[in-house]
Amino acid sequence: MATSSIKQAAYVNAAARYSTLLLRMLFNAVLARILVPDDYGIVAITAVFTTFFSLLADMGLGAGIIQNKELSRKDIGGIFAFSLRLGLVLMAAFAALSFPMARFYGREELVPVGLLLSVQLLLNTLNVVPNALLLKQKEFGKVALRILLSCLISGIAGILMALAGFKYYALVVQALLDAAFIFGWNYFSTRPPMARKVDKASLEKIGRYSAYLFGFNLINYFARNTDNLLIGKVMGAAPLGFYDKSYRLMLYPVHNLTHVITPVLHPILSDHQRDKQYIYDKYLQVVKLLSLLGAFITPFFCFASTEVIRCMYGSQWDAAIPCLQWMSLAMWAQMILSSSGTIFQSLGDTRRLMLSGGLNAVLVVAFIIAGLVEGSLVAVSRNVAIAYNLQFVATFHILIHLSMGFRTRDFLRRFLPDLLVMAAVALAGYATTFFPPMNKWWSLLAKAAAMGGAYLLALTLTGQLKPLLSLLFKKTTNQNNKTHEQVS
């Protein structure tokens, strides 16, 4: 059954995401005890290349199909034919790349691994069209079940192959089965037609939209990986390891909280792409929820960074603590900012999305270079946090004022109560620095309790507790004035 409610779709997505997360943690824990680090290293080498090729595989076509409500079955067939040809080209290119890749790293095993992963790349490219159709039809329940089953099947197969002594092939086949199951599920759920030849007219219907989106994704890919490239080159592998650990922790709430909501926004809000007021009103409530969650998460990670690092990775990663302290200051901005791309897409304004991505890339790279000039990993982390907070203002000025036509100042003013809540939690976090020394786990719990109490008190005093509970739990209600609907 199709789901057209943002809240219901988000709940379905959350159930699937967190269930899958637990399954993956379980499977990875089992595999880590069977396989050796070298097995993971073989697959990790290819990850840089597979990520880039996956970016080429989509090219914004999926979002273009969701956005354009006037595509016929003939158009879908022409686009699907293009994705088949694109997939074959990318598969051949990746297979050919596996030979020089093996020579460069001095590992002949990379050749068969690359050949197998090239098939996965073909399946992922073919999956773009049926996956977009499934989302366009708002079949979020089917998507959730698919995610869960594919994780279960591929995970069990990977463990069985590892036990049978197939080493790194267990990880490769696990990824391949996952791609095959997802494509098969999506294809037989949507039955998209396949034209004999590429229809240029069909591609032109989504061409401009998809091209700008692809440009943004390409820019964003390089911007997000420039720090690793430069730090690894200038400072070496060990500092990069500390930086990467803190950076991943900074993104953890973004991936596991924000991305529960954002995948369902585009299919639903694109139905109202000509009604900017409707999209604006719905989006205000989405960012309100993300902002209130970020108001606790940001100061918690800042003042409990020592406990978080030591509990998760051990004291040997203490050099990552000051990096996490600085980068945690960008968590609130990142949680809200990560939802902006789907709104640009829902409005059909991918040109300004690419513009904002280009400006933000220049900003981030400039601040990273400035930190490297200082010669300190902490300086780089501080500058990254500053750059992401500046991105917040710049991106929302483009989105809210230029794309939607509303005043940026009015939009930003809505966050003032949330910032007061964050300040109260930060004050409680500062008070915890005077706690007597204790075990890292007890210290983490003590800080969570102190800051959690301050958070609830501040929410109550600022009148934000009821809105937060309403956004999380209130049932959908039918109202005549759509501009005052809750995120249902």
N, C-alpha and C positions, 0 to 999 in steps of 0.2 A: 504494500500500500504506500502510495506517495505521501511524503511529509512536506507540508508547505509552511509550517510554523518554525521559526528560528529556534525557539526554546526547545521544542520537542526534537528537532533535528540535532541540536547540540547535545541533548541528553543521550540520544541514540549513538551519536559519534563518540561521546565521552565513554559510554559503556564499552564500545568496541575498542577504542584506543587504549583504555586502561587495562582491559582484559588481555588485549594483545601484548601490552607492555609487560604484564606479569608473566605471560607465557614465554615471551622472548627472553626475559631474565632467567626463567627456569631452564629453558633450552640452552641458553648461553652458559649457564652455570654447569650443566651436564657436559656440554661440548668442551668447555675449558679444562675439564678434568680428564678428558679422553685425548684431545689433540694437544700438540706442543706449540709454543709460541711461533716457531718457524712456519707452521701450517697457516696460522693467522697472518703472518708476515707476507706470505705469497699472495694471499687474496688482498691484503691491504695495499700492496704495490699497485694493483690494478684499479683500486678505488678512485684515485685521482682521475684516471682516464675514463672510467665508466660514468662518473658523475658528470663530466663534461659532455660526453656523448649522449647521456640521457637528456641533457639540456637541449642538444641539437634535435633529439627525437621528437620533442613536443612542439617546438617552434611557435608556441602560442595557439596552436590549432584547437586544442581542447577548449580553452576559454572562449575562443572565437565561436565555436559551435554552440556553447551555452548561451553566449550573449545574443547571437542573431536568432530571433524568433521566427524568421521567415524562410529558413532553409527548407527546401523540399527533400524528398527521399533521393531524387536525382542528384541534388547538391551533395548530400551525405555520401552517396556512392562515389562521386568524383573526388571528394576529399579523402575518402577511405582508399581509393586507388592511389592517390598521391602518397598517403602514409605508407602503403605497401612498398612503393618504389623507393621512398626515402629510407624505410627500414632495411631494404636489401642493400642500398648503397652504404649505409652506416655499418651494417653487419660486415660487409666486405672490407670496409676501411678499418674497422676495429680488428678483424681477423688478420689483416695485413700488418697492422701495427704491433701485433703480438710478437712478431719475429724480431724487429729492432728493439722492442722493449726487453725481450729475453736477453739479447746481446748486451744491451746497456747495463742491465742489472746483473748479468752473469748468471742467470737462472733459467735453464732450459725448460723448467717446469711451466714457465709463464706462457709458452706456446700453446699447449693443449688447454690451459686455463683460459687464455685469451680466446681461443676458438669456441669454447663452450659458452663463455660470457657474450660472445658476439651473437649467439642464438638468443640469449636473454634480451639483448639490445633490440633485436628484431621483434620479439614478442612485446616488449615495452612500447615500441613505436606503433605496432599494430593496435595496441590497447588504447591509444589516445582517443580514437573516435568512439568506440563502444563505451569507454569509461565516461567520456563527456556526455554521451546520450543518456547514460544511467543517471548522472547527476542532474542533467537538464530535466529529466522526468521526476526529479526529487525522490528517487527511490533510495533514500538514505538507510532504510532498514536492510535492503538487499546489500548495499555497500558495506554496512557494518558486519553482517553475517559473512560476507565474502572475505573481509579482512581477517576475521577470527578463524575461519576454516582454512584459509591459505596458510596462515601462521602455524596452525596445528599440524596440517599435513606435511608442510615443508620441514617443520621442526623435527617431527618424528622421523622423517626420512633421513634428515641430516645426522641424527643420533645413530640410527641403524647403520648408515654407511660408515660413520666414524668407528663404531664398534667392530665393523667388518674389516677395518684396517685401510680404508680408502683415503685416510689422511685429509689433506686440503681439498680433495675432490668432494668431500662431504659438505663443505661450506659452499662450494661452487654449485653443486647439484641442488642444495637447499635453495639458493637464490634462483636457480633455473626453474625449479618446480613451483616456486612462489609466483614467478612471472607467468608461467604456463597456466596455472590454476586461475589466476586473476583474469588473464586474457580470455580463457575459455568461459569463465563465469559471465564476464561482461558481454562477450560476443553472443552467447546463447540467451542472455537476458534481453538483449536489444535487437539482435538480428539485423545489423546494418547492411544495406546493399553494397555490392562491390562492382563498380563500373569497369568496363574493359580498358578504358583509357582515362587519363586525367582530364577533368573538365576545368579549363582555365577560368571560365565564367564563375564556377562554383567557388574556386579559390579566391577570386577577386572579391566575392561578397564578404569574406572575413579577412582578406589579405592585409589591409591597412591596420586593422585592429590587432591582428595576430603579430604582424611585423614589429609594431611598437612594443608589444608585450614581450616578444622574443628579445628585442633590443634591451629592454629593462632587465630581463632575467640574465642576459649575458653580462651586462654591466655589473649587476649585483653579484654575480658569481665571482668575477675578478676582484671586485671591491672587498668581498668577504674573505677572499683567500690571499690578498696582498700582504696582510699582516704576517701570516705564517711564512710566506715566501721571504719577506724582508728580514724578519727576526731570525729565521733559520740561516739566512745568508750572512747577516751582520754579527749576530750574537752566538750562533751555534745551536746544536740540537737540544742540549739540556735546558737552556733558558726558554726555548720554544716549547718544550714539554711542560714547564711550569705555566707558561702563558696559556697554552692550549687547554690545560686542565681548568684554569680559572675562567677562561672564555666559555668553555662548554657548560660550566656550572651557571654562568650568567645567563646563558640561553635556555637552561633547563626549564625554568618556569614559563618561558615564552613558548617552547615547543609543546609542553604538556598541559598548559592552561589555555593560552591564546588559540592554539591550533585546534582546539576542540570546537571553537565557534567559527573561525574564519573559513574552513572548507565548505560550510553550508550557506554562507552569506551570499556568494556570487549566484548560485542557482536560484535562490529565492528573490534577492533584491533585483536581479537583472530583469525580472518580470515587470518591474516598475521603473525601468531605466529612464523614462521620460518624466517621471514625477520626482524631481529633486527634493521636494519638501518631504515626501514620504521616506525616501532613502535617508535624508538628513535626520529625521525624527527617530527612525529605527537605529541609525548608527549612533546617535547620542546615547542611547541606552546600552548599546554594546560597549562603547568606550567607557561609560560610567561603571559598568561591571568590572571591566579590566583594570580601570583606574583604582577602584576600591580594593581589589585583590592585590594590586601592585603596591598600594600604600602600606601594606604589612610586609610583603615579601622583600621590598627594597631595603628598609632599615634592618630587617632580620638578618639578611645575608651580609650586610655591612658589619654589624656588631657581633654576629656569630660566625664570622668567616673562619676563625681559627678552629672552632668546634666542627664546622661543616667539612673543612679540608681534612682534619685529623680523623674524624669519624668515617669518612668515605674512603680516604686514600692512605692515611697513616702519617706519622710525623715526618717521614722522609720527603713529604711534599710541602713542608712549611714555607719554602720560598714562594709558593703560589698564594700564600695568605694575603700579603699586601696587594697583590694583583687583583684578587677577588674583591677585596675591600673597595678598591677604586671602581672596578667594573660593575659592582653591584649598584652603584649610584646611577647606572644607566638602565637598570631593570624596569623601573616604572615606565620610562619613555619607550623602551623597546617593546614592552607588553602592549602598549596602546598603538605604537607605530606599526607593529607587524600586521595590524588589521587594515591599514590604510590601502594596501595594494588591491584588496578585493573590492573596495569601494570605488577606486578609480576604474576597475574593470566593470563593475556593475553600472557605472555611469557611461561606459563606452569611451572613456577618455584615457586610453592607454598612451596617447602622445604625451600628455602631461605626466603620466606615470614614468615614462622613460626620461623625461626632462628632470623630474625630481630625483630619479635614480642616478643620473649623470652628475647632478650637482652634489648629491650626497657622497658619491664615490670620490670626487675631487676633494671634498671636505675631509673624509676619513683618511684617505691616503696622505694628505698634507699633514694632518695631525700625527699620524703614525711616523712619518719621516721626521717630524719635529721631535718626537719622543726618542727616536733612534739617535738623533744628533746629540741629545743629552746623554746618551750612552747608558740609559737605565731602563730596565724592564718595567719598573714601577712607573716611570715617566710615560712609557708607551701605554700602559694600562690606564693611567690617568687621562691621557690625551684621547684614547678611544672612548672613554666615558663622556668626556666633554663633547667630542664630535657627535656621538649618538644623541645627546641632549639638544645640541644645536640642530641636528637633523629633524628632531621632533617639531620644532617651531617652523623650520623651512618647509617641510613636507606638508604640514597641516595648513600653512598659509596657501600653498598651491592647491591642495584638495578642497578646503572649505571655502576659500575666497574665489580662487580662479576657476575651479571646476564646478563648484556648487552655487557660487554667488552669494554666500552668507559672510558675515563679518568674522574674521579670525579672532578678534578680541572677545566677542561674545562667546565663541566656542571655547577659548582658553579659560575664560572666567569661570566656566562651569567646574573646573578642576580645583578651584580655591578651597572648598571644604575638604576635598580629598587630600590636598597638600597639608592642611592643618592636622588631619588624622595622621598623615605620615610623620609630621613633625613631633606629634605626641608619642608615637611609637619609637622614633629616633631618640627622644629624650629618655624614655624608659630603657632603650638599648644602651645609652650612655651610662645610665645609673648601674646597669649590670656589670660594667667594667670595674666597679668597686666591690663586687662580690668576692668572698674569700676563695682561694684556689680549691678546685674540686676536680673529680674525674671528668673527662671530656664529655661523656654521655650525660652525666648529671648536670654539667654546665650547660649543655645544649638544651636540655629540658627546662632548666631554670630560666634561661634567657627566653625560650619560647613562651613559658608561662608568664613572665613579667611583661614581655612585649605584647603577647596575646591579650592580657588583661587591659593594658593601656589601649590597645586597638579597639576592643569592645567598648570601653569607656568613652573613647574619643568619637567612635561612630555614634554612640547614643547622644552625647552632648552636642554634636554637630548636626544631629537629625539625619544621619546617613545610614543608620542601622535598618530602619524599615525599608528604604529604597533598595538596599542590598538584598535583604531577605525576599523582597517582592520580585526582584530581577532573577533570583535563584529559584524560587519555589512557587510563586503565584501562578495559578492556572490561567490558561488562555480565556479571555473574555471578549465577547463581541461588543464593540463600541461604534457608535455612529461616526464619531470624529476620529479618523484614522491617524491624525497627527498627534493624538494623545494616547495611543495604544501602548500597552506594556510590550516588552520584547517577549512575545508569546511562543 
